[in-house]
Amino acid sequence: MPLPTLTAPVYLLHGRADNIIPAAETLWMASELPRTLLREVLVSPVLSQVNLDAKPGVWDQWRLVHFLLWCCMLQRGNRGDR
């Protein structure tokens, strides 16, 4: 789908340690999306392609939870202040 015809809000979440699709692809996609549609972007070390040895820190875990909750709030129309 060409980006100019996109009308749905977009939330991008990507694992920093993804060894299949680099996180840079998500950042590139974010730069190409219309600002009015891009709601949130998070590249997190908490996520990866099946890395069972990863031990994310508390801060990274909190950022992931915050991202997911923020996306849910936006979808429900309860934007609030960040």
N, C-alpha and C positions, 0 to 999 in steps of 0.2 A: 504494500500500500504506500503510495507516495505521501511523504510527510505533510504537504499542504492540504491534503484531504482528511487528515486525522482530526477528529473532534473529541475524542475521549481523553479524560485526564490520564497522565502517565506517571507511574511510580517505578523508579529503577533501583534494583537491589542486586548487588554483585559481590561475589567473594574475592577478596584481594589476592588470595593464594590460589585462585582457580588456575589450574595448569592446562586446561583445555581451551577455554576462551579467555583471553587476557582482560583484566578489568579496564584497561584502556579503551576497549570497545564500548563499554557502558558510558564512559566519560565522553567519548566521541559522539555516541548517540544522544547524550544529554545536550551537547553543544549544538546539535542539528535540530532538536525539537523546538517548536514554538514555545516561548517563555510562558505564554498563557496556558499551555497544556501541561508543562512539566511541573509536577507538584512536589516531588521529592526525589533525591538521589542519595544513595549510600553505597559506598564500596567498603566492605567490612572484612576484617581478618577473621571474624567469627565463622564465615562461610567459606567453603572450598569444595572441590570435587572429591568427596570421600577421603578426608584426611582425619583418621581416627586418633592421630597423635597430637593434633593441635590442642593447645591450651590457651584459649583467648582470655585476656584480662577482663577484670570487672568493668572497666570503662568501655571496652569494645562490646561487651555483652549489653551494657546499659544503652549504648547507642543503637544497637539492633532492636532492642525492645522499644525504645523511643520511636524509631523509624516506623515499626509496625503499628504501634498505637496511633501515631500521628496520621498514618495513611488511613486507618480505620475511622478516625475522627473526621477527616476530610471527606471521606466517602459518605458519612452520615450527615454531612452539612454542618458539623460543629467545629468550625475552624479554630476559634479561640485565638489567643496570642501564643506565639512560640516562645 
